[in-house]
Every structure is written in C-alpha cells, then in structure tokens.
Amino acid sequence: MTEKDYSGIATSKIGKNVKIRNNFTQSSEIIKSKEKTREAKKIELPASLIENYKKAGEIAKQVKQYAKEIIKLNMPLHEIAEKIEAKILELGGEIAFPVNLSIDDVAAHYTPTLHDEKLATGLLKVDLGVHINGCICDIAFSLDLTQEKKHAKLIEASEKALEEALEILKKEKARAYINEIGKAIQKTIQGFGFSPVRNLSGHGLAEFEIHSGLTIPNYDNSNIKMIGGGAFAIEPFATSGAGVVYDGPSSNIYHLVKEGQVRDNFSRQVLEYIIEKKKTLPFSQRELEKKFGSKVLIAISNLKRAGIIEEFSQLIEKNHCPVSQAETSILIYNDNVDVLCD
C-alpha cells in the first residue's frame, strides 16, 4: 500500500506520517565522492523477526498467484477483495491492510465496500498485504483486463523498473543510496516512453506500521542517504500521463491517527475493536460493517468527527491517464537482501 512521496525521511505515529526535512542537498561532486567511500554495513535483526517477515512473504506469494487465477473481467470488486482477504487468513496470515483494487487513472487506495457495485475492468492494480505478528509483506501487481491488452507495455514498464531497482539493492545491499534506486526506476520507465509517478513512493515497513522509516522515490531525488537495514516496500508506478497524483474521493480505507474518546457507547466499542485488532494498521469500512452491521457507519462518522481516525483518499493521476504498479517487499540484514515475494 503506497504512500505519498516525501523525498526524504518519514516517521509515523499511530499510522500517521510526519514529514521530516530532507538534509541531503550535497552537490553532485560530493555525491560522487561519497560513492567511492561507502562503508559496508552489517545489519543484524532478531531471528524471530526474520522468520516472521519470510513467512509473511511466503503467504503473500501464494495469495498473489491465487488472485491472478481468480480475477476475471467484470468480476465484482467486493468479491475479489473478500476472496483475497479470506485466502490470507486461510494460509495463516493476517491482513496488513485492506486489499486495494484501483482501476485505470486511480493509482492506489481504493477498496470496495460490502455492497460495492464496481466491476473489474481496464487496468486493475491489486495491492495486498500480509503480516505475521506485525511483520508486513506488501506487494502489488497490475492486470490488463482489456480485450486488446492495450496496457501491456505500461505494465511491463513498472515491472521492469522494479527488477532494475532490486538489482541495485541486491548488489549494494544496505549501502544502496536512495537516489540510486529512484534513478533506476525513473530511467527504466522513461525508456518505455512513460513517466514514473513522482509523488508516490515505496516505504519502510516496521512492526504494525505500513509506512515507516525511509520513503523510497520513483525518480532521482538526489537523496544520498543509504537505505540501511530493515524491511522495505519498493513500488514503481508508471503512467502515460503527467506522472503526478492528487487526492480524490474517499477510499473506504481508514487508519488511527490519535488516541481519544467518544461519548457514544457503540462508537467506543468499535474503537476498542480497531485498537485491539488493527493497532496502527489500516482497516476498511467493509471489515467493520461485516463485524458490526450497517450501524457501524454512524460510529465511523463519530470517530472521524473526533479526529481519532482518518480516511485515505483515492490517488488519481493528474491527467486521468492509466497507471500501472509493481511492488514487492525486501528484507535487508546481515549484509543480505531477501526479496520476500517475487
């Protein structure tokens, strides 16, 4: 599940990202000098953490294959989402965030409601997340559901960009510079005649935090900070449009942004469920409605009005041109790079 590009470092509190000033404004001469003097970094992670990330990756890989097999043209989006999320649970994983099913110029952040009438058409992005004890594997792929397969090249551009970014990471490991990853993505997508979406990015993955640590750009942003160790999602977006997204309509995806209280008894019950089950992870209207019934919409409204939860916006390409997405998660530790789902 993508985030807006801060072109630097971002942290999160209860699921809400906070912008941090980017201090990496050195000249190209300094950058070249730094490249020559990179020091090897050995990042150690607890064995239990590594095991959890790898298990999440294995489940995500199986779910990705399952999703590709079941999704057909004009299949109801709510049916797709329900089946994918049920598969995650069946395989022993937990849902890290609601399945994003975004079509054509909607780059990201749409999940269907329980009674959604939208159907799978056009260029469909499927973005799903699995977690084991809070250790998240975040992956996405694009499907061309047009009869003439008119989006095949656009999909290839984002997939190839992901491959090129992974090659740099496998070579440099923790020493890879942020701008190098973005540059590889940008160069590849532009080589296909498209534009990377500049204000969407990959991101760090922390325990129960889908957006944490570094943001990883889809273009050369001149940030020469090394990526270091930990878990990260790499996710190129390619488009035939302007390469910029804006905040569109509501997505039906929410997250906690602060602690708080509401007077209504039922709203408090819903909030307790969110905190216990989801912690800092995103959740959907669909999930809450299945648990509590349609009256939960009033509780959601109360929690939004109190500023306790916020709703993500759909991210729409500026020129309303189609967008493709490719994503996987990686784990960097002990001078290794593990691709959690290929």
Residue pairs with C-beta under 8 A, 6 or more apart in sequence:
1 96
1 97
1 100
1 108
1 109
1 127
1 129
1 138
1 210
1 211
1 282
2 107
2 108
2 109
2 127
2 200
2 201
2 202
2 203
2 235
2 237
2 315
2 325
2 327
3 10
3 17
3 200
3 201
3 203
3 211
3 215
4 17
4 199
4 200
4 201
4 315
5 198
5 199
5 200
5 201
5 215
5 217
5 218
5 221
6 17
6 19
6 20
6 22
6 201
6 215
7 22
7 201
7 215
7 217
7 221
7 223
8 19
8 20
8 21
8 22
8 23
8 24
8 215
8 221
8 223
9 20
9 22
9 213
9 214
9 215
9 225
10 17
10 18
10 19
10 20
10 203
10 211
10 212
10 213
10 214
10 215
11 17
11 18
11 20
11 212
11 213
12 18
12 209
12 211
12 212
12 280
14 255
14 256
14 257
14 258
14 259
14 280
15 209
15 210
15 211
15 255
15 256
15 257
15 280
15 281
15 282
16 255
16 257
16 258
16 310
17 211
22 223
24 222
24 223
24 224
24 225
25 222
26 34
26 222
26 224
30 224
31 177
31 179
31 222
31 224
34 177
34 224
35 177
38 172
38 175
38 226
39 175
40 175
40 335
41 173
41 174
41 175
41 226
41 228
41 229
41 335
42 174
42 334
42 335
43 174
43 228
43 229
43 230
43 332
43 333
43 334
43 335
44 229
44 333
44 334
45 229
45 230
45 331
45 333
45 334
49 135
49 207
50 331
50 333
52 132
52 133
52 134
52 135
53 132
53 135
53 136
53 137
53 231
53 329
53 331
53 338
53 340
54 331
54 338
54 340
55 92
55 93
55 132
55 135
56 93
56 96
56 130
56 131
56 132
56 135
56 136
56 137
56 340
57 130
57 137
57 329
57 331
57 338
57 339
57 340
57 341
58 341
59 88
59 91
59 92
59 93
59 130
59 132
59 137
60 93
60 128
60 129
60 130
60 137
60 139
60 329
60 340
60 341
61 341
61 342
62 87
62 91
63 84
63 87
63 88
63 91
63 93
63 128
63 130
64 128
64 139
64 141
64 341
66 84
66 87
67 80
67 83
67 84
67 87
67 126
67 128
67 141
68 141
68 143
70 80
70 83
71 80
71 120
71 124
71 126
71 143
71 145
72 120
73 120
73 121
73 145
74 119
74 120
74 121
75 119
75 120
76 112
76 116
76 117
76 118
76 119
76 120
77 101
77 112
77 116
77 118
77 119
77 120
78 112
78 113
78 114
78 115
78 116
78 118
78 286
80 99
80 101
80 112
80 120
80 126
81 98
81 99
81 101
81 111
81 112
81 286
82 286
84 99
84 126
84 128
85 95
85 98
85 99
88 94
88 95
88 128
88 130
89 95
93 130
93 131
93 132
94 130
94 131
94 132
95 129
95 130
95 131
96 129
96 130
96 131
96 136
96 137
96 138
96 210
96 281
97 129
97 138
97 210
97 253
97 281
97 282
97 283
98 111
98 252
98 253
98 282
98 283
98 284
98 286
98 287
99 111
99 126
99 127
99 128
100 108
100 109
100 110
100 111
100 125
100 126
100 127
100 128
100 140
100 253
101 110
101 111
101 112
101 120
101 124
101 125
101 126
101 127
102 108
102 109
102 110
102 124
102 125
102 127
102 314
102 315
102 323
102 325
103 110
103 118
103 120
103 121
103 122
103 123
103 124
103 125
104 122
104 123
104 322
104 323
105 241
105 316
105 317
105 319
105 320
105 321
105 322
105 323
106 125
106 248
106 314
106 315
106 316
106 317
106 323
107 125
107 197
107 200
107 237
107 239
107 245
107 315
107 316
107 317
107 323
107 325
108 125
108 127
108 200
108 237
108 245
108 314
108 315
108 325
109 251
109 253
109 312
109 313
109 314
109 315
110 251
110 252
110 253
110 314
111 251
111 252
111 253
111 284
111 286
112 118
112 252
112 286
113 252
113 285
113 286
113 289
114 285
114 286
114 289
114 290
120 143
120 145
121 145
122 145
122 146
122 151
122 322
123 142
123 143
123 144
123 145
123 146
123 151
123 154
123 155
123 322
123 323
123 324
124 142
124 143
124 145
125 140
125 141
125 142
125 323
125 324
125 325
126 140
126 141
126 142
126 143
127 138
127 139
127 140
127 325
127 327
128 138
128 139
128 140
129 136
129 137
129 138
129 139
129 210
130 136
130 137
131 137
131 208
131 281
133 207
134 207
134 208
134 279
135 205
135 207
135 231
136 205
136 210
136 231
136 329
137 205
137 329
137 340
137 341
138 205
138 210
138 233
138 235
138 327
138 329
139 327
139 328
139 329
139 340
139 341
140 235
140 325
140 326
140 327
141 325
141 326
141 327
142 151
142 154
142 155
142 158
142 159
142 324
142 325
142 326
143 155
144 150
144 151
144 152
144 155
151 322
151 324
153 192
153 193
154 192
154 194
154 238
154 239
154 240
154 322
154 324
155 324
155 326
156 192
157 188
157 189
157 191
157 192
157 194
157 238
157 324
158 189
158 236
158 237
158 238
158 324
158 325
158 326
159 326
160 188
160 192
161 184
161 185
161 188
161 189
161 196
161 218
161 236
161 238
161 326
162 185
162 234
162 235
162 236
162 326
162 327
162 328
164 184
164 185
164 187
164 188
165 181
165 184
165 185
165 234
165 236
166 234
166 328
166 330
166 339
167 184
168 176
168 180
168 181
168 184
169 176
169 181
169 227
169 234
169 330
169 332
169 337
170 337
172 180
173 332
173 335
173 336
173 337
174 226
174 227
174 228
174 229
174 332
174 335
175 226
175 227
176 226
176 227
177 223
177 224
177 225
177 226
177 227
178 214
178 216
178 217
178 221
178 223
178 224
178 225
178 226
178 227
179 217
179 220
179 221
179 222
179 223
179 224
181 202
181 216
181 217
181 227
181 234
182 216
182 217
182 218
182 219
182 220
182 221
182 223
183 219
183 220
185 196
185 217
185 218
185 219
185 236
186 196
186 218
186 219
186 220
188 236
189 195
189 196
189 218
189 236
189 238
190 196
192 238
194 238
194 239
194 240
195 238
195 239
195 240
195 241
195 242
195 243
196 218
196 219
196 236
196 237
196 238
196 239
196 243
197 218
197 237
197 238
197 239
197 243
197 244
197 245
197 317
197 323
198 217
198 218
198 219
198 243
198 244
199 244
199 245
200 218
200 235
200 237
200 245
200 315
201 215
201 216
201 217
201 218
201 235
202 215
202 216
202 217
202 218
202 232
202 233
202 234
202 235
202 327
203 210
203 211
203 212
203 213
203 214
203 215
203 216
203 232
203 233
204 211
204 212
204 213
204 214
204 215
204 230
204 231
204 232
204 233
205 212
205 213
205 230
205 231
205 232
205 233
205 329
206 212
206 213
206 230
206 231
208 279
208 280
208 281
209 280
209 281
210 280
210 281
210 282
213 230
213 232
214 225
214 227
214 228
214 232
216 227
216 232
216 233
216 234
217 223
218 235
218 236
218 237
227 332
228 332
229 332
229 333
230 331
230 332
230 333
231 329
231 330
231 331
231 332
231 340
232 329
232 330
232 332
233 327
233 328
233 329
234 327
234 328
234 329
234 330
235 325
235 326
235 327
235 328
236 325
236 326
236 327
237 323
237 324
237 325
238 323
238 324
239 317
239 321
239 322
239 323
239 324
240 321
240 322
241 317
241 318
241 319
241 320
241 321
241 322
241 323
242 317
242 318
242 319
242 321
243 318
244 317
244 318
245 315
245 316
245 317
245 318
245 323
246 315
246 316
246 318
247 313
247 314
247 315
247 316
248 313
248 314
248 315
248 316
249 313
249 314
250 311
250 313
250 314
251 311
251 312
251 313
251 314
252 284
252 285
252 286
252 311
253 282
253 283
253 284
253 285
253 311
253 312
254 282
254 283
254 284
254 285
254 300
254 304
254 309
254 310
254 311
254 312
255 280
255 281
255 282
255 283
255 309
255 310
255 312
256 274
256 275
256 278
256 279
256 280
256 308
256 309
257 307
257 308
257 309
257 310
258 307
258 308
259 308
260 306
260 307
260 308
261 268
261 306
262 268
262 271
262 302
262 303
262 306
262 308
264 298
264 299
264 302
266 292
266 295
266 298
266 299
267 298
267 299
267 302
267 303
269 292
269 299
270 288
270 292
270 296
270 299
270 300
270 303
271 299
271 303
271 308
273 288
273 291
273 292
274 283
274 288
274 309
277 283
282 312
285 296
285 297
285 300
288 296
288 299
288 300
289 296
289 297
292 299
300 309
303 309
304 310
304 311
317 323
328 339
328 340
328 341
328 342
329 339
329 340
329 341
330 337
330 338
330 339
330 340
331 337
331 338
331 340
332 338
